[in-house]
Amino acid sequence: MKIYFWGGIIIALGCIVSILLNYRQFQVERDGIIVKMQISKLPNSCIGTKVKHIAVFKYRDNEYFKQVGMTFCDQHYVGEYIDMKYLAGVSFIMFPSESVIPAFYLLSVGLISGIGCIVYYFLKKNNSIK
């Protein structure tokens, strides 16, 4: 029965930490401006799904690293300027169409599930004492 309690604690804390870490990305989505960034490096190959493909973008003499999809290498080239969402003082950039809102919904469901496990543990514990 304690697995509900400890599992709920771990799930709830994990979701809270993830929400706090994703908040910075949300700030970029909400408050960021769209700027033209130059692609300074592309992966050698974007083939394969198990490998993370990282592209490097340059804006105002600063480099920003961004994970890109498999088709990105085929559609873009080094030196090209593309639109990116940027917020001054933040090292994270986003594509204009990218959103972190669905992640917040999923993390909220996880948080509610974790709290539900904790409540279930205490309800069962109180019923077994009577």
N, C-alpha and C positions, 0 to 999 in steps of 0.2 A: 504493500500500500504506500510505503514511503517513496516509491518510484514516481508516483503522481506528484508528490510535493517537490522532490528534488528535480524531477524533469520539468515541472512547471517553473521552478526558480531559474533553471538554466535557460529554458526557452524565453522567458520574460526578460531576463538580463541580456541575453544575446540580441533580442529584438530592440531593446532600449539602446544598447551600444550601437547597433547598426543604424538606427534612426538618427542618432547623434552624428555618426560619421557621414551619413547621406545628407545631412542638413546643409553642409558646405556646397554640395552639388546643387541642392535646391536653390541656394542663394544665387549661384551662377545662372540657373535656369530663370529665376524670377527677376533678378536685377541686372543680369549681364547684358552687354550690348553686342551686336553682331559687327565683327570687324573682318577685314581681309587678312588672312594669315598665309604665309608662304610655306609650302611643303619643302622642308630641307632634307629630310631622309625618309625613304620608304623601305619596308622590309624587302629582302632579296626575292622572296616568294610569298605570296599570300595563300598558297595552296595548303589545304589541311585545316581541320577544325580543332585539333587538340593543342595547337601551338598558338600562343597569343601573338598577334601581329601588331607591332607598335610603330607608329609613324611619328616623326618629329616635325613640329610646326614652329615657325619663327615669327615673332611679332615684337617690334621695338627692341631688337637685339636680345630678346629673351627666347629661350627654347621651351616648348611645351610638348609633353609626350602624351599621345592619345592612342588607345587601342582601336584598331580599325578592323573592318570585316574582310572577308575573303575577296570580294569584288572591288575593293577600294584600289588595290594596286593596278588592276586592269583599267580602271576608269580615270586615274589621275597620274601625274608624273611629277618628278622633283622640279622645283622652281615654280610650279603652278600656284596661283593665289586662289584660295577658296574661303567661303564664309564660315566663320566659327563664332561661337558665343563665348565672350570673354568678360571677366570681372577683374578690375584692377586689384592687385594684392592677393589674388588667389592663384595657385599654381595649377588649377584644374580648368580645362576647357571642354566645351561641348559642341556637338554639331547642332545647328539651329533647330532641326526637327527632333532632337533627342529629348527625352523627358524622364525624370526620376519619380514622378508622381505615382506610377504603378508600383514602384518599389515601396513607397510609403504605405500604400493600401495593403500590400502583402505582409509587410512588417507589422502593421496594425492588427491584422488577422492573427498573426503569430503571437503577438503580445496578448491579445484577448484569449487565445487558446492556452497560453501559459498561465494566465491568471485563472482561467477556468479549471485547469488541472489542480491548482492550489486550492481553490474553493471546493472542488470535488473531494479532495483529500480531507479537508476539515469537516465537510458534511458527513462523509463516511465515518470519520473518526468519532464525531459526536454521536452518531446513530449507534455505533457499536458499544459505546460506553453505557448507554441507557439500558 
